Amino acid sequence: MSAVIILLALAAPAVAQTKIVAPNNNYSIQDDIQLGQEASAEVRKQLPMLDDDRVDDYVEDIGHPLVEAIPAEFRHNGFRYTFDVVNQKEINAFALPGGPMFLNRGMIDAAKTEAEMAG
């Protein structure tokens, strides 16, 4: 009997997965892309960018598998996911509509592993 209870307990998490539902968005996909591109340009003007190809490649190598893991029902062909590093010591990251993502150098410095940074 206890073996059955253990098997049921182990199987329960697989059955009880939370269903992710996208929230309603009052903006069109094209609006999201345009807003994100405009905001991204403003970020680049107002914040100090790291502009280090080696670090950019490193961050992109971590970010692109995350993009590939987006479930098909949440993907949008027009979104262009980019990963850029802001040269600030604070631990912070943010994403803009349409795909641009920014993370602070402090987040890279503080992370003990790539998985921790990606999380």
C-alpha positions as CSV (number, residue, x, y, z in Angstrom):
1,M,0.0,0.0,0.0
2,S,2.8,2.5,0.9
3,A,4.4,1.9,-2.6
4,V,1.1,3.0,-4.2
5,I,1.0,6.2,-2.1
6,I,4.6,7.0,-3.0
7,L,3.9,6.5,-6.7
8,L,0.9,8.7,-6.5
9,A,2.8,11.4,-4.6
10,L,5.6,11.3,-7.3
11,A,3.1,11.5,-10.2
12,A,1.0,14.3,-8.7
13,P,3.4,17.1,-9.6
14,A,3.3,16.1,-13.3
15,V,-0.4,16.2,-13.3
16,A,-0.8,19.4,-11.3
17,Q,1.3,21.6,-13.5
18,T,0.1,25.2,-13.6
19,K,-1.4,26.2,-16.9
20,I,0.1,29.4,-18.1
21,V,-2.4,31.7,-19.8
22,A,-1.2,34.9,-21.6
23,P,-2.9,38.0,-20.2
24,N,-5.1,40.1,-22.4
25,N,-3.0,42.7,-24.4
26,N,-4.6,45.8,-25.6
27,Y,-1.7,46.4,-28.0
28,S,-1.2,44.7,-31.3
29,I,2.0,42.7,-31.9
30,Q,3.2,45.5,-34.3
31,D,2.5,48.1,-31.5
32,D,4.5,46.0,-29.0
33,I,7.4,45.8,-31.4
34,Q,7.4,49.5,-32.2
35,L,7.1,50.5,-28.5
36,G,9.9,48.1,-27.6
37,Q,12.2,49.5,-30.4
38,E,11.5,53.1,-29.4
39,A,12.1,52.3,-25.7
40,S,15.3,50.3,-26.5
41,A,16.7,53.3,-28.4
42,E,15.9,55.5,-25.4
43,V,17.6,53.1,-23.0
44,R,20.7,53.2,-25.2
45,K,20.8,57.0,-25.0
46,Q,20.2,57.3,-21.3
47,L,22.0,54.3,-19.7
48,P,25.7,53.5,-20.0
49,M,26.0,50.4,-22.2
50,L,28.9,48.0,-21.6
51,D,29.7,47.5,-25.4
52,D,32.0,44.5,-24.9
53,D,31.6,41.9,-27.7
54,R,32.8,39.1,-25.6
55,V,30.3,39.8,-22.8
56,D,27.5,40.4,-25.3
57,D,28.2,37.0,-26.9
58,Y,28.2,35.4,-23.5
59,V,24.9,36.9,-22.5
60,E,23.4,36.0,-25.9
61,D,24.6,32.4,-25.5
62,I,22.7,32.2,-22.3
63,G,19.6,34.1,-23.5
64,H,18.9,32.4,-26.8
65,P,18.1,29.0,-25.2
66,L,15.6,30.7,-23.0
67,V,14.0,32.2,-26.1
68,E,13.9,28.8,-27.7
69,A,12.1,27.4,-24.6
70,I,9.1,29.8,-25.1
71,P,6.1,27.7,-25.8
72,A,4.8,27.9,-29.3
73,E,1.5,29.5,-28.3
74,F,3.4,32.5,-26.8
75,R,5.8,33.1,-29.7
76,H,5.4,36.0,-32.1
77,N,7.4,35.9,-35.4
78,G,7.9,39.7,-35.3
79,F,9.6,39.7,-31.9
80,R,13.4,40.1,-32.1
81,Y,14.9,39.0,-28.8
82,T,18.1,40.9,-28.1
83,F,20.3,40.8,-25.0
84,D,22.3,43.9,-24.0
85,V,24.4,44.7,-20.9
86,V,24.1,48.0,-19.1
87,N,27.3,49.0,-17.4
88,Q,25.9,49.5,-13.9
89,K,26.9,47.6,-10.8
90,E,23.4,47.2,-9.4
91,I,21.7,43.8,-9.8
92,N,18.9,44.4,-12.3
93,A,17.4,43.3,-15.6
94,F,14.4,44.3,-17.6
95,A,12.6,43.3,-20.8
96,L,10.8,45.6,-23.2
97,P,7.8,44.8,-25.5
98,G,8.8,43.0,-28.7
99,G,11.9,41.3,-27.4
100,P,14.7,43.7,-26.3
101,M,16.2,42.7,-23.0
102,F,18.7,44.4,-20.8
103,L,20.7,43.2,-17.8
104,N,23.1,45.1,-15.6
105,R,26.8,44.1,-15.4
106,G,26.2,43.8,-11.6
107,M,23.9,40.8,-12.3
108,I,26.6,39.0,-14.2
109,D,29.2,39.8,-11.5
110,A,26.9,38.6,-8.7
111,A,25.7,35.4,-10.3
112,K,27.6,32.3,-9.2
113,T,26.5,30.2,-12.2
114,E,25.0,30.8,-15.7
115,A,21.8,29.3,-14.5
116,E,21.6,31.7,-11.7
117,M,22.1,34.6,-14.0
118,A,19.5,33.3,-16.5
119,G,17.0,32.8,-13.6
